[in-house]
Amino acid sequence: MKSITYTAILILFVFFTTPSVQYAQSVFMQNNEARNNEQFAYPWAGGMDAIQYCEIDLNIDGIFDLIAFDRRGNRSMCFINKGTPNTIDYEYAQEYSQSIPAFSDWVIFMDYNMDGKNDIFTYSPGYASMMVYKNVSDNSLKFERVVYPYLKTLLPGGYVNLFVTNADYPGIADVDNDGDLDILTFGVLGSFIDMHKNMSMEKYGIPDSLDYEHYTYCWGRVAENDESNQLFYDTCFASGSFAPVTERKERHTGSTLLLQDFDDNGQVDLLLGDVDYPKLFALYNTGSSDNAYISSADTLFPSNTYAISLYSMPSASYIDVNNDNIKDLIVSPFDPGIVTSRNKNSSWLYINSGNNNLPNFEYPDMSFIQKDMIDVGSGAYPVVFDWDGDGLKDLFVGNYGYYMSSYYVNYTLHSNFQSKIAYFKNVGTIEKPIFQLWENDFAGLGSLNKLGLIPTFNDIDGDGNTDLLVGDSDGSIIYVKYLQNDVFEVVSENYLNIDIGEFSAPQLFDINKDGLKDLIIGEKGGNINYYQNQGIGGVSDFVYVTDSLGKVNVTDYSLSWDGFSTPSFFRDNDGTTGLVVGSEQGKIFYFKAIDNNLNGKFIESDQLNQLLDTTNVDFDRGMRTGASIVDYYSVGKLEMIIGNYSGGLEYFNGVADVNSSIMSIKDKDKLNIYPNPATNQVTINLPYLSDCVIVSIYSTSGTVCYYKDYDHQVNKLNMDLSDIENGVYIVVTKCYNNIYTNRLIILN
């Protein structure tokens, strides 16, 4: 097997007179970008899509740490703040997630009882309101639920739920400057802002209660158009609809609120985001503590630098991320819809060089935190396979797609995505994998403009080269043939006329142990399809058997009509077949009782922790998950990589460094080693002169057979191999952060 190509060129076959050839089969060479190579700080944190950032002291050291809550799958990521002054200095520490409650849709950390410890306000599913957790930490992080099932507010007719939906992000702050936390939400009709006043100070003289009453339906005397994000000032009169008559009949539901004094006049202003729109409006309050009055708005906020333009429905957090005691602004999408986010660039950080109440925001980092982890857009479906035949498992990641652009049709937002397959080459060892991002568009399949590409690998036509079968959102299978000289041919976008409905998730695996890899396909419906390989002479011939293999269906009908099954069969160290399946709900299912039972029902097992030698891991990992078992038999363990819809990966029972950026073409050139095969001596030519070179030679089992650190300038290395036994080896050199490899055969 040759390594992948390094040139971004699309080659088309020249067709001659044969009629059957005229059905335009495309041949692709690989895409490449030249970037500086660097190592991810949090490679396996799981990706980001629609984030709400919160401050909390996780390790009780007196420093606010960071929780990033992603509403895509209700995932909480924990980062310890090391507190280095004037520095963004976080360490991923997911173990703290076990000490915080589970959240749904939205969460806000605020200190309601003013004891110096942030409490939790979060959505209460099924009640169109919120519940509250009190922070009762002493020498460890602890919370007590003090409001359930929902927070109440007093209306003229009595107490009712304080209305807020899962599609709205409320504002919580001391709006009237009396020392307790009030709440702003959009009203039921959606145009005016309700203020719910906390009566704790008025009734008890201390702010430790959550005693609310509805204060006004028209806070700030401002209204939002019920069909757009247009604003109307100095009004408290509803007229049915502020907008002209259009084809759209219903209001777009959803707004986000952040309350903060931004003009240093002592009154809270409002940052307002709206569903289907990319901007935050800054609404300035020139009224009083008792009677807010919005008199103007910055619709290009922040106007002193690059304005927020983040599809869709941006929400904001105002916290200090660089330890300078000045709050910074972080913005991310809040839209409940999952096909509008800018995914890979959906976490915008504006550093504040002003002060808290009169900020001066600098040009944003558009991938704060997420640029330090694997994030392949929307959706991440890992596949582990040794592509280059060096004995090391490489990592491929399919996805739903990368965000490309957005447009409106009848006031409704639509977004375009393009699916690609990322290839991370393993340039480490079996014991210590190092995944190097080698290609972000493997086989050039991005040019097909498909969604939901998921690859699987095997020699399909018996020519000795490894080919690809790729699933997509159409429910078909794409057959990609590897030719030679690093060139791929898309033979068919509808291989064998397979159509399983939508979102095919294929795997090639010898499930019946006859020596031939069969075709197993998951799908949107949650079931698993089975095509037995009855080929002869190495040429695959897949014959349909069933669409209900093992009677597996991972759909949770209480949550969705869809299952999005992504099967991954594997064999443990004893040769016993197992199955893990990702799902729409996010749970990774584990099935046993497969061998000699292909016509029966597989048995779901709760022993995934035992299989992976993990402890108390909850394998509900977000939404639309996919998993791949890494069968490192030589080191005596099974490991698992899980992907989710936020575009990231998590690694269980294993660890691996990940180099993030695609290296330049010349940097990815293999080492020039000669003679090869070698006897006692070998010469290595490096790509360029370097004064920091580390050379390692590994056996195919991962054993280090040679190691030397050169601390002087070299570009040619002469090495004595007389102590190394005959065999095939991998030579790895590291020059600063650039890694170069090639295979070496020794014949003494």
C-alpha positions, -999 to +999 in steps of 0.1 A: +000+000+000+013+034-010+009+064+012-017+090+002-011+116-024+002+151-016-012+172-045-045+191-047-053+182-083-085+169-098-078+145-126-105+134-151-102+103-172-099+109-209-127+088-224-124+071-257-149+052-278-161+025-254-197+035-246-197+019-211-168+042-201-186+074-210-205+074-177-179+098-163-160+081-135-139+106-116-104+102-103-092+123-074-058+131-060-056+142-024-062+177-011-035+195+010-031+226+030+003+239+042+002+250+079+025+251+109+024+218+128+014+219+164+001+196+191-035+198+204-037+208+240-071+190+245-073+165+215-099+142+230-122+168+246-150+160+221-154+190+198-177+220+201-207+233+183-232+253+204-214+263+236-225+281+267-194+291+288-197+292+326-174+300+356-172+278+386-144+268+410-141+232+402-111+222+423-119+246+452-086+266+449-102+300+449-098+305+411-128+303+387-124+274+363-143+269+330-173+247+321-182+246+284-217+232+280-226+221+245-263+218+239-256+193+211-261+162+232-260+182+265-223+177+270-203+194+298-165+199+293-144+209+323-112+230+322-091+239+352-078+274+352-042+274+364-045+311+371-014+324+353-018+363+352-026+378+318-026+343+302-052+319+289-041+288+308-066+260+310-061+222+315-087+198+304-100+179+335-131+160+326-131+140+358-148+171+374-179+165+352-190+138+377-195+164+404-218+187+384-255+180+376-267+170+342-281+199+321-306+201+293-305+227+265-292+257+285-274+265+318-263+297+336-240+298+366-248+328+389-244+334+426-280+340+437-274+340+474-242+361+472-220+337+492-192+338+466-200+304+450-218+303+417-251+284+417-268+269+387-299+279+368-309+254+340-338+245+318-364+221+334-374+197+306-411+194+300-421+224+321-412+255+300-393+269+330-360+264+349-348+246+380-320+258+403-291+241+421-274+257+451-237+254+454-230+238+488-193+230+482-170+228+511-136+211+504-151+195+473-176+205+446-212+198+457-247+210+446-281+207+461-312+210+440-334+237+456-360+243+429-377+215+411-396+209+389-398+246+380-391+281+393-423+300+400-433+337+396-463+356+410-489+368+385-521+386+395-539+352+394-513+334+416-480+316+412-472+300+378-440+287+362-416+314+353-419+310+315-388+302+295-385+276+267-356+254+257-352+277+226-347+309+247-317+318+268-328+340+297-309+370+312-301+368+349-286+398+368-294+423+395-315+444+371-329+469+397-296+472+417-311+461+449-287+432+456-305+401+444-308+384+410-337+393+387-347+374+355-355+387+320-372+365+294-392+370+263-429+367+270-452+340+256-461+361+226-424+367+219-422+405+212-418+421+246-394+413+274-408+401+308-390+411+340-394+388+369-383+407+400-366+389+429-384+399+461-357+385+484-343+418+495-377+435+498-391+407+520-362+393+539-334+418+536-310+392+524-305+378+488-308+341+496-343+334+483-357+328+449-390+346+454-401+361+421-430+381+409-438+394+374-428+430+374-434+441+338-442+426+305-424+455+287-389+459+302-370+487+286-400+498+265-385+479+235-402+453+213-388+429+188-406+423+155-424+390+157-411+378+124-376+392+123-349+408+145-361+443+138-364+465+170-390+491+180-382+516+207-404+534+232-434+511+229-454+489+251-484+484+229-489+452+210-506+454+177-508+418+167-477+420+145-452+447+138-442+432+105-459+436+071-479+407+059-456+380+045-459+344+035-447+335+070-475+330+094-458+321+127-432+338+148-396+325+148-392+312+183-360+319+202-339+347+216-308+350+238-302+376+265-270+387+283-273+415+309-244+437+316-236+474+320-216+481+288-216+520+288-207+525+325-239+544+334-249+521+363-278+504+344-277+469+329-277+469+291-288+439+270-270+418+244-298+403+223-295+374+199-322+360+177-330+327+160-320+325+123-298+356+126-260+358+130-256+390+150-258+402+186-275+436+191-263+457+221-294+475+235-284+504+257-304+512+288-306+550+297-334+546+322-334+540+359-331+510+382-369+509+385-378+518+350-354+506+323-355+524+289-338+512+258-330+542+237-305+529+211-288+498+198-255+488+183-266+464+155-229+458+145-217+449+180-189+452+188-186+481+165-149+489+174-137+456+159-149+426+138-187+424+145-203+391+155-216+372+126-222+337+139-250+314+126-273+309+142-287+327+172-255+337+190-255+336+228-228+353+249-209+347+281-190+374+300-162+359+320-125+365+326-105+339+306-070+354+306-067+361+344-064+399+342-095+405+364-114+419+334-143+400+319-140+389+282-168+380+258-173+345+244-200+340+217-214+307+203-245+296+185-276+287+206-300+276+178-317+243+187-315+233+151-284+212+143-278+221+107-271+259+109-239+261+131-206+272+118-194+241+137-155+242+134-155+280+140-183+284+165-166+297+196-156+334+193-136+350+220-132+388+223-105+398+247-114+429+267-087+455+270-110+480+286-129+474+318-159+454+328-185+482+324-168+500+295-152+472+274-129+475+245-131+442+226-102+431+204-104+411+171-119+377+179-104+342+181-131+324+162-123+289+175-115+295+212-107+262+230-120+242+201-089+249+180-070+229+206-090+197+201-100+174+172-130+191+156-141+180+121-172+201+118-206+186+124-205+149+132-175+128+138-174+091+129-140+075+138-126+045+118-093+029+129-073+013+101-037+008+091-038+026+058-001+027+050+008-008+061+034+002+087+018-019+115+004+012+132-033+019+134-042+052+116-073+072+124-099+083+098-129+105+108-160+110+086-185+137+093-219+151+085-201+182+070-182+214+074-202+246+074-199+264+041-225+292+039-260+303+048-290+318+030-327+327+037-358+314+020-391+330+032-374+343+064-361+309+072-324+302+075-308+274+055-271+264+056-248+245+032-224+218+044-198+197+027-186+164+040-150+153+040-129+125+055-100+135+078-069+112+079-047+112+109-016+092+103-001+074+133+035+085+134+041+072+169+043+036+182+018+010+192+024+017+229+023+055+223+003+065+192+009+100+178-018+110+153-007+135+127-033+153+107-022+142+072-052+150+050-084+169+057-100+156+025-090+121+021-093+108-015-107+142-025-143+132-017-152+167-006-156+176-043-186+152-045-206+177-023-221+149-003-232+149+034-225+122+060-194+105+045-183+075+066-155+053+052-146+016+056-116-002+040-107-034+021-095-047-012-128-048-031-117-060-065-088-083-056-060-063-072-040-061-040-048-024-033-070-013-004-101+004-016-129+023+002-166+019+005-182+052+018-216+058+033-235+090+028-267+108+037-285+095+006-284+060+020-262+047-008-226+034-009-198+051-028-171+028-042-137+045-043-109+024-059-073+030-051-053+029-084-016+036-081+008+065-076-016+078-049-046+082-072-082+073-064-111+066-087-148+070-078-161+040-095-197+044-084-217+067-062-244+040-060-225+008-055-246-023-062-277-001-061-277-003-024-302+020-008-309+016+029-329+048+032-308+076+047-274+080+063-257+047+055-229+039+079-209+009+065-184-014+080-164-042+062-160-070+087-158-108+085-188-114+107-193-151+098-156-160+101-153-174+066-122-153+057-141-127+037-151-093+049-188-088+048-207-055+045-226-043+075-245-010+072-262+012+099-288+037+090-310+065+101-337+040+111-315+026+138-313-010+125-284-028+109-282-042+074-261-073+065-247-082+031-227-114+030-195-115+010-198-145-014-169-134-036-143-157-052-107-150-059-105-119-038-132-101-057-160-091-033-196-101-041-220-087-015-254-105-012-282-090+008-292-111+038-312-090+062-320-054+073-324-065+109-291-081+118-291-093+154-326-077+158-307-045+168-324-012+168-309+017+188-338+041+183-352+056+215-387+064+204-393+086+235-367+110+221-368+106+183-382+085+155-346+081+142-318+059+155-287+068+133-270+034+140-233+034+134-221-002+139-186-013+147-179-050+151-147-061+167-130-092+181-115-093+216-082-110+225-099-144+226-114-140+191-150-134+204-170-111+183-185-080+199-205-050+186-206-014+196-232+009+180-235+047+181-269+063+181-290+094+177-295+096+214-258+095+220-256+062+239-230+037+228-247+003+228-227-029+234-239-062+221-227-098+228-238-133+218-230-127+181-209-158+171-230-186+157-261-164+162-263-143+131-300-153+126-309-147+162-310-117+185-278-101+198-278-095+236-273-060+248-247-058+276-240-032+303-204-044+306-186-019+283-167-006+313-154-041+320-145-046+284-124-014+282-111-016+318-127+018+326-144+028+358-178+045+361-178+059+326-212+069+313-212+059+276-239+084+267-215+108+249-236+135+232-257+129+202-254+110+169-224+092+182-201+067+164-174+045+179-145+024+168-127-003+189-089-001+187-077-037+190-041-034+203-036-071+209+002-067+213-003-045+243-031-067+257-061-043+257-090-029+238-095+008+235-123+028+220-126+061+202-160+078+203-172+106+180-203+129+184-223+154+164-202+183+177-173+171+155-150+158+182-136+126+196-130+110+230-105+083+237-112+056+263-087+032+279-060+047+259-041+079+253-025+095+222-010+128+213-025+145+182-006+169+159-031+193+146-021+209+114-015+196+080+021+198+071+034+213+039+041+190+009+078+190+015+074+183+052+054+152+045+079+138+021+093+105+033+128+103+046+153+094+019+170+063+033+197+044+014+206+017+008+171+002+015+172-027+021+203-021+042+229-043+058+251-029+085+251+008+075+225+032+063+223+069+054+193+092+060+189+125+042+167+149+062+144+173+043+164+203+055+193+213+078+183+211+114+200+215+147+175+195+167+169+160+155+157+129+173+159+096+154+140+064+165+137+031+148+108+009+158+099-027+151+065-033+136+054-044+171+063-010+184+096-018+202+123+008+201+154-007+185+174+025+181+173+060+196+197+090+192+193+127+199+215+150+177+221+184+192+241+199+163+232+209+128+227+180+105+210+171+073+226+137+066+229+109+092+251+079+089+240+051+112+254+017+123+227-010+122+249-040+129+231-046+163+197-047+148+182-080+136+169-087+102+133-074+096+110-046+087+113-014+107+099+021+109+123+050+110+109+082+127+128+115+129+115+145+147+129+179+137+114+205+161+076+197+157+079+181+122+079+144+120+093+124+090+090+086+085+098+058+062+100+021+062+134+003+064+143-033+056+174-047+072+191-078+057+223-085+074 
